[in-house]
Amino acid sequence: MKQYSQSLKLACWCLPALFLFVDLGFTQPPQGRGAPDSTQIAATIDTLAQKLSLTKELKEKVGKIYFASFAEGRKAFEKNRGDWQAMREARMQIDEKRDAEIKALLNDDQKKLYDKFIQEQRQRRRGDRPPRPNN
């Protein structure tokens, strides 16, 4: 009987603690994918500036374009909330616009490096999965 009451006490303490930890896990903000924050965008711009050997002035221009494109992306996300196809199409248009604006600032060698950088970014986002066939 004494062993049974000790087991019951243990269960009375452990079960609420277990539920508390499980609940805390579900209340954490989602990790991983999502819109990048300003520090992540700035890090991307720094990497891009290094890979393309951008001047300080050109880096600032590219940075403004990048930040504007992500702000536009957030607006499109809010506008199309729940419609994944519309969000995807909007993001693709925003990315194409951003890339065209940036390429207009670059010389031919930098354009090639920029295209390579964009491909690497896409591969990283996909987790190095092969591209899906267009249907």
C-alpha positions in Angstrom: 0.0 0.0 0.0 2.9 2.4 0.8 4.5 1.7 -2.5 1.2 2.4 -4.3 0.8 5.8 -2.6 4.4 6.7 -3.5 3.7 5.8 -7.1 0.5 7.8 -7.0 2.4 10.9 -5.6 5.1 10.5 -8.2 2.4 10.4 -11.0 0.6 13.4 -9.5 3.9 15.4 -9.8 5.2 14.0 -13.0 2.1 14.3 -15.2 1.5 18.0 -14.6 5.2 18.7 -15.2 5.0 16.6 -18.4 2.0 18.6 -19.7 3.6 21.8 -18.8 6.7 21.0 -20.8 4.7 19.8 -23.8 2.5 22.9 -23.7 5.6 25.1 -23.6 6.9 23.4 -26.7 3.8 24.2 -28.6 3.7 27.8 -27.5 7.2 28.6 -28.9 7.4 30.7 -32.0 7.9 28.6 -35.2 11.5 28.0 -36.1 13.1 27.7 -39.5 11.5 29.1 -42.6 9.6 32.3 -42.8 10.4 35.8 -43.8 14.0 36.8 -42.8 14.5 39.6 -40.3 16.6 42.7 -40.9 19.8 41.1 -39.5 19.4 38.2 -41.9 18.8 40.5 -44.8 21.8 42.6 -43.9 23.9 39.4 -43.7 22.8 38.4 -47.2 23.7 41.9 -48.5 27.1 41.7 -46.8 27.7 38.3 -48.4 26.5 39.5 -51.8 28.8 42.6 -51.6 31.8 40.4 -50.8 31.1 37.9 -53.6 30.4 40.7 -56.2 33.1 43.1 -54.9 30.6 45.9 -54.6 31.7 49.4 -53.9 30.2 51.0 -50.7 27.8 53.1 -52.8 26.7 50.1 -54.8 26.2 48.0 -51.7 24.0 50.7 -50.2 21.9 50.8 -53.4 21.6 47.0 -53.5 20.7 47.0 -49.8 17.8 49.5 -50.4 16.5 47.3 -53.2 16.7 44.1 -51.0 15.0 45.7 -48.0 12.3 47.2 -50.2 11.7 43.8 -51.8 11.2 42.1 -48.5 8.9 44.8 -47.3 6.9 44.4 -50.5 6.9 40.6 -49.9 5.5 41.1 -46.4 2.7 43.2 -47.8 1.9 40.6 -50.4 1.9 37.9 -47.8 -0.7 39.8 -45.7 -2.8 40.6 -48.7 -2.8 37.0 -50.0 -2.9 35.3 -46.6 -4.3 31.7 -47.0 -3.9 31.7 -50.8 -0.6 29.9 -51.2 -0.6 30.1 -55.0 -1.2 33.9 -55.0 1.6 34.3 -52.4 4.0 32.3 -54.4 3.2 34.2 -57.6 3.6 37.5 -55.8 6.9 36.4 -54.3 8.2 35.3 -57.7 7.2 38.7 -59.3 8.9 40.6 -56.4 12.1 38.5 -56.8 12.2 39.1 -60.5 11.7 42.8 -60.1 14.5 42.9 -57.4 16.8 40.9 -59.6 16.2 43.1 -62.6 16.8 46.3 -60.5 20.1 44.9 -59.1 21.3 43.6 -62.4 20.8 47.1 -63.9 23.5 48.3 -61.5 26.0 45.6 -62.2 28.7 45.0 -64.8 28.7 41.8 -66.9 31.0 39.9 -64.6 29.0 40.9 -61.5 25.8 39.8 -63.3 27.2 36.3 -63.8 28.3 36.2 -60.1 24.9 37.5 -59.1 23.1 34.8 -61.1 25.3 32.2 -59.4 24.6 33.7 -56.0 20.8 33.5 -56.6 21.0 29.9 -57.7 22.9 29.0 -54.5 20.3 30.8 -52.4 17.5 28.9 -54.1 19.3 25.6 -53.6 19.9 26.4 -49.9 16.2 27.3 -49.4 15.1 24.0 -51.1 17.6 22.1 -48.9 19.5 20.9 -52.0 16.5 19.1 -53.3 16.3 18.8 -57.1 14.1 21.2 -58.8 10.5 20.1 -59.3 9.3 19.5 -62.9 7.0 22.2 -64.3 3.6 20.7 -64.9 
